[in-house]
Amino acid sequence: MAISANEIENLIKAAMPDASVTIEDLAGDGDHWAATVISETFRGLSRVKQHQIVYAALQGRVGGDLHALALQTSAPESGASA
């Protein structure tokens, strides 16, 4: 069973409420997704640790309901806001 973009986003945001999440269906089949996740949770962490946090948020669905996920993660850019 495929997983929807909304489900992916909801799972990530449940684990990281401050996250900005963008989901893209790469193949139009509901099985191959790209996610960009920006969260303060990631600040100071290695890329591997950031990805592990996202995979944990997806509760074992990667490789099952979620066949493929291209993942980009980062902390928000620091800087003064106007």
C-alpha positions in Angstrom: 0.0 0.0 0.0 1.4 3.4 -1.0 1.7 6.3 1.4 0.4 9.8 0.6 2.4 13.0 0.8 0.1 14.2 3.5 0.9 11.1 5.6 4.6 11.6 5.2 4.4 15.2 6.2 2.2 14.5 9.2 4.5 11.8 10.5 7.5 14.1 10.2 5.7 17.0 11.8 4.5 14.8 14.7 8.1 14.1 15.6 9.4 17.6 14.8 6.6 20.2 15.1 8.8 23.1 14.1 9.8 21.4 10.8 9.2 22.9 7.4 8.4 19.9 5.2 8.2 19.8 1.4 7.1 16.6 -0.3 7.4 15.8 -4.0 6.1 12.7 -5.8 9.1 11.9 -8.1 7.4 9.3 -10.4 3.7 10.0 -10.0 3.1 6.6 -8.6 2.9 7.4 -4.9 5.9 5.1 -4.2 8.9 7.4 -5.0 9.1 10.5 -3.0 11.5 13.4 -2.3 11.3 15.3 1.0 13.0 18.4 2.1 12.9 18.9 5.9 14.2 22.0 7.6 14.2 21.9 11.4 16.0 23.4 14.4 16.3 19.8 15.6 19.0 19.3 13.1 21.3 22.1 14.2 24.8 20.8 14.9 24.0 17.3 13.8 25.7 15.3 11.0 23.7 14.7 7.9 23.5 11.0 8.8 22.0 11.7 12.2 19.5 14.2 10.6 18.4 11.4 8.2 18.1 8.9 11.0 15.8 11.3 12.9 13.5 11.6 9.8 13.6 7.8 9.2 12.6 7.3 12.9 9.7 9.7 12.5 8.5 7.6 9.5 8.0 4.7 11.9 9.5 1.9 9.8 7.5 2.7 6.6 10.6 3.3 4.5 11.1 0.2 2.4 7.5 -0.9 3.0 4.6 1.5 2.4 7.2 4.1 1.4 9.2 2.5 -1.3 11.8 5.2 -1.9 12.6 8.5 -0.3 15.2 11.0 -1.5 15.9 13.1 1.5 17.4 16.6 2.0 17.7 17.9 5.6 19.0 21.0 7.2 18.7 23.4 10.1 17.1 26.8 9.3 19.6 29.4 8.1 20.8 31.7 10.9 20.5 35.4 10.4 18.7 38.5 11.4 15.1 38.8 10.2 13.6 42.1 9.2 
